[in-house]
């Protein structure tokens, strides 16, 4: 696979089922520290894309705020190394209850 990020070209072999975030972090040495602006932009887009109504539980303004907040939180968590949310097989398997 070949990608160009911020004008720099990266090449790496990609195994099946490998997450793009892992590839960027491990093979390309990108840590995501410069991705905060993109996360904030995605959060703003998510908040702007909804048209919530106010009701007795929450105002429309609060729901806009919450959409952005949860989008940013989910993206940060998904990009965190070792986060179980990133592993679709692990998160799909519920722990056995005794």
C-alpha positions as CSV (number, residue, x, y, z in Angstrom):
1,X,0.0,0.0,0.0
2,X,1.2,3.5,-0.8
3,X,-0.1,6.7,0.9
4,X,0.8,10.3,0.8
5,X,0.4,12.2,4.0
6,X,1.3,15.9,4.4
7,X,3.3,15.7,1.1
8,X,5.3,12.7,2.3
9,X,5.0,9.2,0.6
10,X,4.8,6.1,2.8
11,X,4.8,2.5,1.6
12,X,4.0,-0.7,3.6
13,X,2.8,-4.2,3.1
14,X,-0.7,-4.6,4.5
15,X,-2.0,-7.9,6.0
16,X,-5.7,-8.7,5.7
17,X,-7.8,-7.3,8.5
18,X,-5.1,-4.8,9.6
19,X,-6.5,-1.5,10.9
20,X,-5.5,1.6,9.0
21,X,-4.7,3.4,12.3
22,X,-2.3,0.6,13.2
23,X,-0.6,0.8,9.8
24,X,-0.2,4.6,10.1
25,X,1.2,4.3,13.6
26,X,3.5,1.3,13.3
27,X,4.6,1.2,9.7
28,X,4.7,5.0,9.0
29,X,5.6,6.2,12.5
30,X,2.7,8.5,12.7
31,X,1.4,9.0,16.2
32,X,-1.7,11.0,15.6
33,X,-0.5,14.0,17.7
34,X,-1.1,16.2,14.7
35,X,-4.6,14.8,14.2
36,X,-6.3,16.8,16.8
37,X,-7.3,19.5,14.3
38,X,-8.9,16.8,12.1
39,X,-10.7,15.3,15.1
40,X,-12.1,18.7,16.0
41,X,-13.2,19.3,12.4
42,X,-15.0,15.9,12.3
43,X,-16.7,16.8,15.6
44,X,-17.8,20.1,14.2
45,X,-19.1,18.4,11.1
46,X,-21.0,15.8,13.1
47,X,-22.6,18.5,15.2
48,X,-23.5,20.6,12.2
49,X,-25.0,17.6,10.3
50,X,-27.7,16.9,12.8
51,X,-31.0,18.7,13.2
52,X,-32.2,17.8,16.8
53,X,-35.3,19.1,18.5
54,X,-35.5,20.3,22.0
55,X,-37.6,18.3,24.4
56,X,-38.0,17.9,28.2
57,X,-34.8,15.8,28.3
58,X,-32.4,18.2,26.4
59,X,-32.2,21.3,24.3
60,X,-31.3,21.3,20.7
61,X,-28.1,23.3,21.5
62,X,-27.1,20.7,24.1
63,X,-27.7,17.8,21.6
64,X,-25.5,19.7,19.0
65,X,-22.8,20.0,21.6
66,X,-23.1,16.3,22.6
67,X,-22.9,15.1,19.0
68,X,-19.5,16.9,18.6
69,X,-18.3,15.8,22.0
70,X,-19.1,12.1,21.5
71,X,-17.7,12.2,17.9
72,X,-14.4,13.6,19.2
73,X,-14.3,11.2,22.1
74,X,-15.0,8.2,19.9
75,X,-12.3,9.1,17.4
76,X,-9.7,9.7,20.1
77,X,-10.5,6.4,21.7
78,X,-10.4,4.5,18.4
79,X,-7.0,5.9,17.7
80,X,-5.6,5.0,21.2
81,X,-3.2,2.0,21.1
82,X,-4.6,-1.0,23.0
83,X,-8.1,0.3,23.1
84,X,-10.5,-2.7,23.0
85,X,-13.0,-0.7,20.9
86,X,-10.5,-0.8,18.0
87,X,-10.6,-4.7,17.9
88,X,-13.9,-5.6,16.2
89,X,-13.6,-9.2,17.2
90,X,-12.9,-8.4,20.9
91,X,-15.7,-5.9,21.2
92,X,-18.2,-8.3,19.5
93,X,-17.6,-11.0,22.0
94,X,-19.4,-10.4,25.3
95,X,-17.7,-11.7,28.4
96,X,-19.2,-14.9,29.8
97,X,-21.3,-14.4,32.8
98,X,-21.2,-16.9,35.5
